[in-house]
Amino acid sequence: MLSPGGPFPVMCAAFCFAGFGISLQNAQANGFVGNLKNAQTNFGFLHGSYGLGAFIAPLVATNFATKERWYFHYLISAAIGVSNTAILAYVFRLKNQDDIMAEAGHAACEVDNTRENKYRQIFGLKTVHLLSIWSLIYVGVEVTLGGWIVTFIEQKRGGGASAGYISSGFFGGLMLGRVALIWLNRKIGERRIMFIYALLAIQLEVTIWVVPSLIENALAIACIGFLLGPMYPILMSYCTQVLPKWLLTGCVGWIGGFGQAGSAVLPFATGLLASKFGIGSLQPFVVSMMSTMVVLWAFVPRVRRVD
C-alpha cells in the first residue's frame, strides 16, 4: 500500500495497519521473553536488535530521499516484513507459549487459581498504569528524537540532506547501549541506574538546545541514544520483579502495546508545537518529557513481587 506512493489517505490507512501489527508483535515478544530465564540479558539483546534495525533504516531512507520515487524504499520494509513473518512461523509453528516453554526446558507460566477476571486484575494494578505511562513517554521521546532531530539539524544547525545520518547515529547509540551496558545495569541496580541514565540524557539534551554546533549536536544525540538505549529493556526486566508472575505476560503485553502509542502521540505533539513556535521547541519539549520520566520512575515500587 505504501510503495506505490499513493494518495495521502491510503498511506495513512497503511500506517494504521502497520502500527497495529508492530504493536501486537512488540507486546507478544516482550511477554514471551519476560518469562524466559535470565530475562534481563535477553531483553537487552531483543531490544538491541530493534536498535540495529532503527540504525540501518535512516541510512537506507536517506539514500532514497534524493530520488524521484523515494517511496520505493517501502519495498524494503515489505521484504523485511515478509521475512519476519516466515521466520516466526518456522520457529513457533502456531504453538502456544506453554508448549514452547516446555520444549525449551522452561517452567510453564504459573496459573492463577482465583476466578477473578484476568483483565480486571491487570488493570487493577497501580504499578501497571505507572509503567504504561512511563513506557508511552519513553517510546514517544525515542521516536520524536529519532525523527524530528533531522528537521532540527537542517533548520537550526544548517545541516543538508545528509542530516538523516544523525538519526542513524542516535539509533546506533541506542543499539550499543542496550547491549554494552548490561553489565553496568546489574552492577548498580536497575532502579538506580535508570535515574542516572535519564539525568545524563537530560543534560546532553540541554547542550543540543543551547550549543549552536552541528558537530556537538550530532555527538550529543548519539550519546543520548546510548543512554536511552538500556532504559526500555530495564523497564521490561523490572516488570518481572514487581508484577505477579501469573499475570506477567498480560501485563508486559499491555505495557509494551500501550507504550507504542507514544510513537504517535509525542511526535504529533511536537509537530503542533513546531508549527506554532518553530522547531526550536523540540528541545524544551523533550527535556520536559524526560523529566516526567524521572518523576514517574520515582513512584515505581522498589519491592520485589510476592508470587
Residue pairs with C-beta under 8 A, 6 or more apart in sequence:
1 10
1 11
1 13
1 14
1 17
2 11
2 14
2 15
2 18
2 71
2 74
2 77
2 78
3 71
3 72
3 74
3 75
3 78
4 71
5 69
5 70
5 71
19 260
19 263
19 264
22 260
23 256
23 257
23 260
24 257
26 256
26 257
26 260
27 252
27 253
27 254
27 256
27 257
28 253
29 46
29 256
30 43
30 46
30 236
30 252
30 253
30 255
30 256
31 97
31 248
31 249
31 250
31 252
31 253
31 256
32 97
32 100
32 249
33 39
33 42
33 43
33 46
33 236
34 43
34 236
34 237
34 239
34 240
34 248
34 249
34 252
35 97
35 101
35 106
35 109
35 248
35 249
36 42
36 106
37 106
39 236
39 237
39 240
40 182
40 185
40 186
40 190
40 233
40 234
40 237
41 182
43 233
43 234
43 236
43 237
44 178
44 179
44 182
44 230
44 233
45 178
45 179
46 233
47 178
47 229
47 232
47 233
47 236
48 175
48 178
48 179
48 229
48 233
50 175
51 171
51 172
51 174
51 175
51 176
51 177
51 178
51 229
52 175
53 80
54 146
54 171
54 174
54 175
55 168
55 171
55 172
55 174
55 175
56 168
57 168
57 171
58 146
58 150
58 164
58 165
58 167
58 168
58 171
59 164
59 165
59 168
60 73
60 76
61 73
61 164
62 161
62 162
62 164
62 165
62 168
63 73
64 70
64 72
64 73
65 161
65 164
66 161
92 100
97 109
97 249
98 108
98 109
101 107
101 108
101 109
102 108
109 245
109 246
109 248
109 249
110 245
110 246
110 307
111 246
112 118
112 121
112 244
112 246
112 247
118 247
118 250
119 250
121 244
121 247
122 128
122 247
122 250
122 251
122 254
123 129
125 243
125 244
125 247
125 251
127 242
127 243
127 300
127 301
128 243
128 251
128 254
128 255
130 296
130 299
130 300
131 235
131 238
131 239
131 255
131 300
132 254
132 255
132 258
132 259
133 296
134 235
134 293
134 296
134 297
134 300
135 232
135 235
135 255
135 256
135 258
135 259
135 262
136 258
136 259
136 261
136 262
136 265
137 262
137 266
137 289
137 292
137 293
137 296
138 228
138 231
138 232
138 235
138 259
138 262
138 293
139 232
139 259
139 260
139 261
139 262
139 263
140 262
140 263
140 265
140 266
140 267
140 289
141 228
141 262
141 266
141 286
141 289
141 290
141 293
142 174
142 228
142 232
142 263
143 262
143 263
143 266
143 267
144 266
144 267
144 270
144 282
144 285
144 286
144 289
145 170
145 221
145 224
145 225
145 228
145 286
146 167
146 170
146 171
147 167
147 267
148 267
148 270
148 274
148 279
148 282
149 166
149 167
149 170
149 221
149 282
150 159
150 163
150 164
150 166
150 167
151 274
151 279
151 282
152 208
152 279
152 280
152 282
152 283
153 159
153 163
153 166
153 214
153 217
153 218
154 160
154 163
155 279
156 212
156 279
156 280
157 212
157 213
157 214
157 217
158 214
159 166
159 214
166 217
166 218
166 221
169 218
169 221
169 222
169 225
170 221
170 222
170 224
170 225
171 225
172 222
172 225
173 221
173 222
173 223
173 224
173 225
173 226
173 227
173 229
174 225
174 226
174 228
174 229
175 229
176 226
176 229
177 225
177 226
177 227
177 228
177 229
177 230
178 229
178 230
178 232
178 233
181 226
181 229
181 230
182 230
184 193
185 193
185 230
185 234
188 196
190 234
190 237
190 238
190 241
191 238
191 297
191 300
191 302
193 230
193 234
194 231
194 234
194 297
195 294
195 297
195 298
197 227
197 228
197 230
197 231
198 227
198 231
198 290
198 293
198 294
198 297
199 294
200 227
201 224
201 227
201 228
201 290
202 287
202 290
202 291
202 294
204 220
204 223
204 224
204 227
205 220
205 224
205 283
205 286
205 287
205 290
206 283
206 287
207 216
207 217
207 220
208 216
208 217
208 220
208 221
208 283
209 283
209 284
209 287
211 217
211 220
235 255
236 252
236 255
236 256
238 300
239 248
239 251
239 252
239 255
240 248
240 252
241 304
241 305
242 300
242 301
242 303
242 304
242 305
243 251
243 252
243 305
244 251
244 305
244 307
245 305
245 307
246 307
266 289
269 285
270 281
270 282
270 285
273 281
273 282
273 285
274 281
274 282
